[in-house]
Amino acid sequence: MTPPAIQTFEQPDTAPVVDQPRVERREVGAPERRTWTLYESATDGISAGIWHCGPGRWRIAFGPREHEYFFVLEGRARLHSVDGTVTDLGPGQAAVIPAGFRGSFELLERVRKHFVVVER
């Protein structure tokens, strides 16, 4: 049996998946999000890749088993929790959004990040 290949995080030449926050979740703007999923394992509930998005703010609600780790490569992001806690992140900083998180994701400027989503 051939062992699984290591996935590097080079910017791919392929086209990204492009979308926007759903209308009912938008708080400021309608930024275009670009996602390159570089690794996905449905059996393990893991996906990882590169994400780009321009400024804006929208509500997020993570499921009870969905976690996201991300590392900011460029730009400035701000997470607003429903309890009023605000977390600012910039280049070279990382965070985990835990399962069940409710709040808003705000991009103060264009952000490029690596992400890993685990849903178990």
N, C-alpha and C positions, 0 to 999 in steps of 0.2 A: 504494500500500500504506500502511495506517495504521500509524504507529510504535507500539511497545508503550507502555502506560500506566505511569506511575510509581506504585509501591505505597507508600503511607504506612503507618505503624505505629500507627494509632489503635486503641483497644480496640474490637473489633467488637461489634455487637449480636447476632450469631449465636451459637448454642450451640457450646461447644468440644467437641473429642474428649476424653472422660474415660477414664482408665485408671489402673492401678497397676503398679508394678514386678512382673515375673513372680515368682511364689512362690520359685522356686529361686535368685533373685538377691537377695532381701531379706536385709538384715543387721539393720536396726532399723526396726520399724514397717511399715506398709503404706499409705504416703501416697497420696492421690488426686492425680493429675496432670491438669491441664487445658491443652490445646494448641489454639491457633488458628493454623492454617497460613494465612498471608496471601499468600504467593507460592510458586509451585511451577513448576519447569521440568524435566520429565522428561528432555528432550533434553540439558540441561546438567548434570543431577544436582544441582540446587540447590533447597532449600526454606528458607523463612524465616517467622518469625511471633513470636507471644507465647506464653509458657509460665508457668503458675502451679503451685506445689506446696507442700504443707505439710512439716513436719519428718519426717525419716527418713533411712535410708541403705541403698543397694543397690549391687551390683556392676555395673560397666559394662565392655563390651569393644567397642571400635570396630573396624570392619573395616579391611582394608589400604588402602582408598581413601576412607574416610569421615573427614571433619574437621568440627568444630563450632566456630564462633565464637559467643560469647554475651556479653551486656552485662547486668549485674545492675541492675535498677531498684529493687528493694526486697528486704530480707532478707539473710541470710548463708548462704553455701555453702562447702563444703570438698571439695576433690578429694584423694583418697588414691591415689597411684600404687603399683603392686605393689613398686616399689623402696624404698618407705618415705617418699618425698617427699610433703609435705602442702602444699597451696596453698589459702589462705583468700581469699574474695572477698566484697565487700559492695557496697552501693549506689554506683554510679558507676564500678565496676571491671569490666574485661572480660578474657576469656581465650580461648585457642584450645585445644581438646582435639584433639591430632593423630591422624592415622590410626594404627591399631595400638595406641592407648592401652588399657591394662588397669588396673583399679583399682576404686575406689568413689566414688560421688557421695553426699555427705552434705549435708542441709539442716538447719542449726542452728535456723532459724526459717523461716516462710513466705517463699518466694522468688517474685518475678515477674521475668522476664527476656525480652529480645529474643534470638532465636537465628537463626543461619544455618548450615545443614548443607550441605556440599558433598561429593558422592560421585562421584569420577572414577576 
